[in-house]
Amino acid sequence: MDAVREAEASLDPHRIQGRIRPRIERSFERWLWRFRLIAIVPVLMSLLSTAAAFVCGSREILHALNLLLDNAPDDSKAIAKLLGTLVGGVDLYLIGIALLIFGYGVYELLISDIEAARPAEAGSGGSGGSGLLDIRSLDALKEKLVKVIVVALIVAAFKAMLVFPIDNTSNLLVFSGSVLLLALSAWLVAGGPGHRH
């Protein structure tokens, strides 16, 4: 009789559901946790984009150096154009750095800590996370990306200002306002009013 009761109790839908539900939840949670590895796609693409930006920046600088070696510019417009090409290469490097920071940040936030970076930090006297690529939160990633992007925009504005014609009063005012805005944005990136040296 007891064996029959035990068999009936084991077929009870509530008991079966009570045993199956935790297994399904655990399986789903394991699958959900592993799904974060899809973040490797933007990491790899940002690293490839970094390499492409560095190659394009190097090509810009080599092009400028080639122009300089072929025929040295003798007027101010040619010099400004040559300097603009050099600054364009630096701007591409900065964009590459922003992409690199994004890739490292996504990897550290979603996949795993980059262990190769940790011993170097510990051996260098232990700044303990003040490096550009040490990202512990989404806010830290956003902050570092914004800083690099603003610097890249400042460099791009500087490149545009090199060839900006200053031939009347309104152009001079526009140029002066641009310099003021660039200085303000550089000050804000450096820390703004709360920054202490």
N, C-alpha and C positions, 0 to 999 in steps of 0.2 A: 504494500500500500504506500509506503514511504517513497519507494522508487517511482511510483506513478505520480505522486505529488511533485517530486523533484523534476520529473520530466515535464509536467504541465507548467511548473514555475519557470523552467528554462525556456519554454515557448511563449511565455508572457510577453506581449509586444512592448510593454513599458520597460521591462528588464533588457530586452534585446536592444531597444532604442537607447537605453542608458549605457550600454557597452559600445555600441557602434558610433554614437555621436562623438565621444572623445577621440576615437581613432580617426574619424573623418576630419575633425577639427585639426588634429595634429598633422595629418597629411596635408591638408590645405595650407596650414601655417608654414610648414616646411617648404612647400611649393611657392608660397607667397614670398618667403624670405629669399629663396633662390632666384626669384624673378628680378630682384634688384640687380642681378648681374647683367641685365640688359643695358645698364648704364655704361657698360664697356664700349658700346657703339659711339656715344658722344665723346667718350674719352679718346678713343682711337682717331675719330674724325678731327677732334681739336688738335691732337698731336700731329696728324698729317697736315692740317691747316697751318700749324705753327711752322713746320718745315717749309711749306709752300711760301709763307710770308717771309721767312728768313731768306729763301732763295730769291724771291722777287726783290727784297730789299738789297741784297748783295748785287743783283743785276743792275739796280738803279745806281748804286754807288760806283760800280765798275764802269757803267755807261758814262757817268759824270767824270770819272778819272780819265777815261778814254778821250772824252771831249777836251779835257784839260791838256792832255799830252799831245793830241793832234794839233790843236791850235789854241794857244793861250788867249783867253778873252781879253780884249783891250778896252771895251766900253762897259759902263755900269749895268746896262740891261743884260748883256751876255753873262756878266759875273753873277748878277741876281738870278738869272735862269739856271746857271750852273750850281749855285748854292741851293736853289730850290730843288734841284734834282737830288743833291746830297741829303737835304733835309727830308725829302720824300722817302729815301732809303731808310733813314732813321725812323720815320713814321711807320713804315712797314715792319721794322723790327719791334717797335712798341706794340703794334697790333699782334704780332707773333707772340710776344710776351703775355699779352692779355689772354690769348687762346691757350697758352701753356698753363697759366694760372687756372683758367677754367677747367682744363683737363685734369690737372692735379687735384683741384678742389672737388670735382665730381667723384673722382676715384676715392679720395680719402673720406668723403662724406657718405658715399653709398656702397662702396665695395670693401675697402680695407685700408688700414694705415700703410703708408709707404715705409717699410721697415728700413730700407737702405738710407733713408734720410735721418733716422733717429740717432744712430751712433755718432754721426758727424756732429749733431747738435750737442749731444752729451759730452763729447770729447773737446768741444770748442769752448768750454767754460760754462755751458748751460744757459744759453739765452732762454731756453725753455719755451719756444713757440713764438718768437718775435720775427722769424724769417718771413720772407715774402711768400714762400710756398707752404708754410705751415698753416693749414686751414682746419679749424676745429668746429666751425658752425657755418650755416648758410649766410648769416650776417657778416661773418669775417670774409667769406668768399665775395659777397657783394661789395664790401668795403674795398677790398684789394682790387677787384675788377674796375670799380668806379675810379679809383686813383689812377690806374694805368690808362684807362680810356680817356680820362680828362687830360692827362699829360699828352696822349696821342693827339687829341683834338687841339691842344695848345700848339703842338709842333705843326699840325696841318694848317692852323691859322697863321702861324709864323711863315710857313711856306707861301701861303697866299699873299701875305703882307709884303713879301720880298718883291713881288712884281706889281704891287698895287700902285697905280699912278697918283702921285700927289701933285696935281697941277692947278688946283683951285682950293678955296677956303672950305667948301663942304667936304671934299675928299680928305683934307687935312683933319677936319673934325671927326670924320668917320674913322680915320686911321688912329687918331688919338683915343677915341672911345674904344676901339678894338684893343689897343695896348692896355688901357685901363681895365677892361674886362678880363684880358689874359692875366694881368697881374692879380686881379681879385680872385680868379679861379685858381691860380697857383697858390695864393695865400690860403684859400679854403682847403685845397688838397693837402697843404702842409699842416693843417690842424685848426686854422681859423683863429677866433679870438681866445679860445681856451688852450692854445698851444704854448707850451713852455719849453724853452731851449735847454 
